[in-house]
């Protein structure tokens, strides 16, 4: 990802009343993760809002471009740095499936240098590149595992909550001597939903 440390604007009085003209901002994300993503998509800050609004007071859009092999080929052909980075990370992931991570990174670096991919940088900064690659790969793997664990935990909690609701409804129907309703609720989902609403079981 390209980082811009400074935004240059003409000298101006920030406390004056005249509007200060600035360059229009553009936000681009280069994606090379392992999860399946389209070639490009627009990410919006408002998609994260708890309450959806037709015209959010604050909005931010970022264009995400997939730079994994097989995506945005013209972009990769026009920018050697992105192309080489895409090839290199793909090599590391491929080799890491069948060998130790450190060995996979070392093999990827050696092959890239011999094929003119990141040749100058990798030749001059081999140890640093190896260290960073191992850290980034482990971090990505760790984050992916955490997301999977969170999804599984959420699923289990959902099942527990559902079971608790059913037990509560069963108890209330038995106390009200509504055995026919209890029997019907086991086969009629819509009727069961109405009973949850009737007894205010959330």
C-alpha positions as CSV (number, residue, x, y, z in Angstrom):
1,X,0.0,0.0,0.0
2,X,1.3,3.4,-0.9
3,X,1.6,5.7,2.0
4,X,1.5,9.5,1.6
5,X,3.2,11.2,4.5
6,X,2.2,14.7,3.6
7,X,-0.5,16.5,1.7
8,X,0.8,19.7,0.2
9,X,-1.5,22.7,0.1
10,X,-0.8,26.4,-0.7
11,X,0.2,28.5,2.4
12,X,-3.1,29.8,3.8
13,X,-4.5,31.4,7.0
14,X,-6.3,28.4,8.6
15,X,-8.3,30.8,10.8
16,X,-9.5,33.1,8.0
17,X,-12.9,33.1,6.4
18,X,-11.8,32.3,2.9
19,X,-12.3,28.7,1.7
20,X,-9.0,26.8,1.4
21,X,-8.9,24.7,-1.7
22,X,-7.4,21.2,-1.2
23,X,-6.9,18.3,-3.6
24,X,-9.9,15.9,-3.7
25,X,-9.0,12.8,-1.6
26,X,-9.0,9.3,-3.1
27,X,-8.8,6.2,-1.0
28,X,-7.5,3.0,-2.6
29,X,-6.9,-0.4,-0.8
30,X,-4.8,-3.1,-2.5
31,X,-6.1,-6.4,-1.3
32,X,-4.0,-9.6,-1.4
33,X,-5.5,-11.6,1.4
34,X,-6.6,-15.3,1.1
35,X,-10.3,-14.8,1.4
36,X,-12.2,-14.8,-1.9
37,X,-12.9,-11.2,-3.1
38,X,-14.1,-9.6,-6.4
39,X,-11.6,-7.8,-8.6
40,X,-12.8,-4.4,-7.3
41,X,-15.4,-3.1,-5.0
42,X,-16.3,0.1,-3.2
43,X,-16.2,0.0,0.6
44,X,-18.4,2.5,2.4
45,X,-18.1,3.7,6.0
46,X,-21.9,3.9,6.2
47,X,-22.1,0.1,5.7
48,X,-20.8,-0.2,9.3
49,X,-23.4,2.1,10.8
50,X,-25.8,0.4,13.3
51,X,-28.7,2.4,12.0
52,X,-28.9,2.6,8.2
53,X,-29.5,6.1,6.7
54,X,-30.5,7.0,3.1
55,X,-28.2,10.1,3.2
56,X,-25.6,9.6,5.9
57,X,-24.2,12.9,7.4
58,X,-20.7,11.4,7.2
59,X,-19.6,9.1,4.4
60,X,-16.3,7.8,3.2
61,X,-15.7,5.6,0.2
62,X,-12.6,3.5,-0.6
63,X,-11.9,1.5,-3.8
64,X,-10.6,-1.9,-3.0
65,X,-8.6,-3.6,-5.8
66,X,-7.7,-7.3,-5.6
67,X,-4.1,-7.8,-6.6
68,X,-4.0,-11.5,-6.2
69,X,-2.9,-13.5,-9.3
70,X,-5.8,-13.6,-11.8
71,X,-7.2,-10.2,-10.9
72,X,-6.7,-6.7,-12.4
73,X,-4.1,-7.9,-14.8
74,X,-3.8,-4.6,-16.6
75,X,-3.1,-2.8,-13.3
76,X,-0.4,-5.3,-12.4
77,X,1.2,-5.1,-15.9
78,X,1.4,-1.3,-15.6
79,X,3.0,-1.4,-12.1
80,X,5.9,-3.7,-11.7
81,X,6.0,-3.2,-7.9
82,X,2.5,-4.4,-7.4
83,X,3.0,-7.2,-9.9
84,X,6.1,-8.5,-8.1
85,X,4.6,-8.2,-4.7
86,X,1.5,-10.2,-5.9
87,X,3.8,-12.9,-7.3
88,X,6.0,-13.1,-4.3
89,X,3.2,-13.4,-1.7
90,X,1.5,-16.0,-3.9
91,X,4.7,-18.0,-3.9
92,X,5.1,-17.9,-0.1
93,X,1.5,-19.1,0.4
94,X,1.9,-21.9,-2.1
95,X,5.1,-23.2,-0.6
96,X,3.8,-22.8,3.0
97,X,1.2,-25.4,2.3
98,X,3.8,-28.1,2.0
99,X,6.8,-26.9,4.0
100,X,7.8,-25.0,7.1
101,X,7.0,-21.3,6.8
102,X,10.6,-20.1,7.1
103,X,11.7,-22.6,4.4
104,X,8.8,-21.5,2.2
105,X,9.8,-17.8,2.5
106,X,13.5,-18.6,1.8
107,X,12.6,-20.6,-1.3
108,X,10.2,-17.8,-2.6
109,X,12.9,-15.2,-2.1
110,X,15.5,-17.3,-3.9
111,X,13.2,-18.0,-6.9
112,X,12.1,-14.4,-7.1
113,X,15.7,-13.1,-7.3
114,X,16.6,-15.6,-10.0
115,X,13.5,-14.6,-12.0
116,X,13.9,-10.8,-11.7
117,X,11.0,-10.4,-9.3
118,X,11.9,-7.8,-6.5
119,X,15.4,-8.7,-7.5
120,X,17.2,-5.5,-6.2
121,X,15.2,-5.2,-3.0
122,X,15.4,-8.9,-2.0
123,X,19.1,-9.1,-2.9
124,X,20.0,-6.1,-0.7
125,X,17.5,-6.7,2.1
126,X,17.1,-10.5,2.2
127,X,17.1,-10.9,6.0
128,X,14.7,-8.0,6.6
129,X,12.4,-9.2,3.8
130,X,12.4,-12.7,5.3
131,X,11.6,-11.5,8.8
132,X,8.8,-9.2,7.6
133,X,7.2,-11.9,5.4
134,X,7.2,-14.5,8.2
135,X,5.6,-11.9,10.6
136,X,3.0,-10.8,8.1
137,X,2.0,-14.3,7.1
138,X,1.7,-15.4,10.7
139,X,-0.3,-12.3,11.6
140,X,-2.7,-12.9,8.6
141,X,-3.1,-16.6,9.6
142,X,-3.7,-15.6,13.2
143,X,-6.4,-13.0,12.3
144,X,-8.1,-15.5,9.9
145,X,-8.2,-18.1,12.7
146,X,-9.7,-15.6,15.1
147,X,-12.4,-14.7,12.6
148,X,-13.3,-18.4,12.2
149,X,-13.3,-18.9,15.9
150,X,-15.6,-15.8,16.4
151,X,-18.0,-17.1,13.8
152,X,-18.1,-20.5,15.5
153,X,-18.6,-19.0,18.9
154,X,-21.4,-16.8,17.6
155,X,-23.1,-19.8,16.0
156,X,-22.9,-21.7,19.3
157,X,-24.2,-18.8,21.3
158,X,-27.1,-18.5,18.9
159,X,-28.0,-22.1,19.3
160,X,-27.8,-21.8,23.1
161,X,-30.1,-18.7,23.0
162,X,-32.5,-20.5,20.7
163,X,-32.7,-23.5,23.1
164,X,-33.2,-21.2,26.1
165,X,-36.2,-19.5,24.3
166,X,-37.8,-22.8,23.5
167,X,-37.4,-24.0,27.1
168,X,-38.9,-20.8,28.4
169,X,-41.9,-21.0,26.0
170,X,-42.4,-24.7,27.0
171,X,-42.5,-23.8,30.7
172,X,-45.0,-21.0,30.2
173,X,-47.3,-23.1,28.0
174,X,-47.3,-25.9,30.6
175,X,-48.0,-23.5,33.4
176,X,-51.0,-22.2,31.3
177,X,-52.2,-25.7,30.6
178,X,-51.9,-25.0,26.9
179,X,-50.8,-28.4,25.9
180,X,-52.4,-28.4,22.4
181,X,-50.5,-25.1,21.6
182,X,-47.3,-26.7,22.8
183,X,-47.8,-29.7,20.5
184,X,-48.6,-27.5,17.6
185,X,-45.6,-25.3,18.2
186,X,-43.3,-28.2,17.6
187,X,-44.3,-28.5,13.9
188,X,-45.6,-25.0,13.0
189,X,-42.8,-22.4,12.9
190,X,-45.1,-19.5,12.2
191,X,-47.4,-20.4,15.1
192,X,-44.3,-20.8,17.3
193,X,-43.1,-17.3,16.4
194,X,-46.5,-15.9,17.4
195,X,-46.2,-17.6,20.7
196,X,-42.8,-16.1,21.3
197,X,-44.4,-12.7,20.6
198,X,-47.4,-13.4,22.8
199,X,-45.2,-14.3,25.8
200,X,-42.7,-11.5,25.0
201,X,-39.8,-13.9,24.7
202,X,-37.0,-12.2,22.8
